[in-house]
Amino acid sequence: MQIITLQKPSKQITYRTTYILKPNLTEEEITKEVEDYQKLLLDNAAEDIIIENTGKCRLAYFINKQSDGIYFQITYRGTNNLVNLLQRKMRLSTNMLRYQTFKI
């Protein structure tokens, strides 16, 4: 006799969020920002979280009178509600220059 297990299709989708922090932040402030986003993802059942620090780069144009920014990418699997929570937190952050989320 063969046992077949059926799994519900996962509603989690893979997303990549790219964001730019202000260039004048200290290492502690940068670490705190990254840990806050990581904690938010973990608390809301995100899976396969990969956080990449791309480094400090010159912007193509000025954003909030800043010509440089510190780039980060977060790749994760989660629900649409999780993306909304993450973007809300980023929108309220005073250290954030720009962010964008893509479904991949």
N, C-alpha and C positions, 0 to 999 in steps of 0.2 A: 504494500500500500504506500502510495506516495503522498507526502504532506505538502500542501501548497499554502504558502502564506501570502496574503494580499496586503499590500501597503497602500495607504491612501496617498494619492499624488501630493507631493509637497507644494505648498503655495509660496515657498520661499524662492526668490529670484536673486540672481547675482547682480550686485550693484557696485559701481566704482564712484566714490566721491573724491573729487580733487578740490583742495582748498588752499588758500594763500593767507599766511599770517603776516602781521606787521614785521618789518625787518629789525626794529629796535628792541625786540623782546629779549630778555635774558634766557639762559638755558633752563632755569627753574620754571619760568613762565611758560615756555614752549612745552616742557615736559608735563606741566599741569594741564595745559590745553589738550594735549594728545591723550593723556590718561583719562581725562573727563569724557572724551568722545569714546574711548575704548570701553570705559565702565558703562556708558549708556548703551553701547551695542551689546555688551555681555549681559546686562540686566534685562534686555528685551529679546533674548534668545537668538541673537545673530550667530551665524556659523561661519567657519573658515575665514576669520578676520586676518587680513594682512595689512599692516601699516608701513608705508614707505616714506622716508624723508628724502625728498628729491634735492633739497638744499636751497640755498639762497641764490636767486636769479634776478636778473633785470627784467622789469615788466615792459611789455610792448608800448604801453601808454600809462600815464599817471592814474593811480586809483587813490582817492582820498589824499592827494598831495604826496604820495609815496611813489618812488621810482623803482624800488626793489621789493622783493617779498620772499618769504620762506614757503616753499611748496611742499605739500604733503598729499599722498594718495592713500585712501582706505578702500580696500576691496573686501566685500563681505556678502553673505547670503542672508536675506531677511525679507520681511513683508513690507508692503507699501506704507503701513502705519509706522514702521521703524524709520523709514526714510523721512517721513514727515517730522517725527520727533527729533531726528538728528539735524535736519535743516532748520528747525525752529531754534534749537540750541545754538547753532552756528549764526543764525540771523541776530540773536540777542547778544552775542559775544562782542566785546569792544576791541578785541585783538584780531578780529577777522577782517580781511580786505575783500575777499571774494570766495565763493564756493559754487560747485556745480556737480550734480549727480547724474550718472549715466546708467542705463540698464544694459548689462552686457550678457 
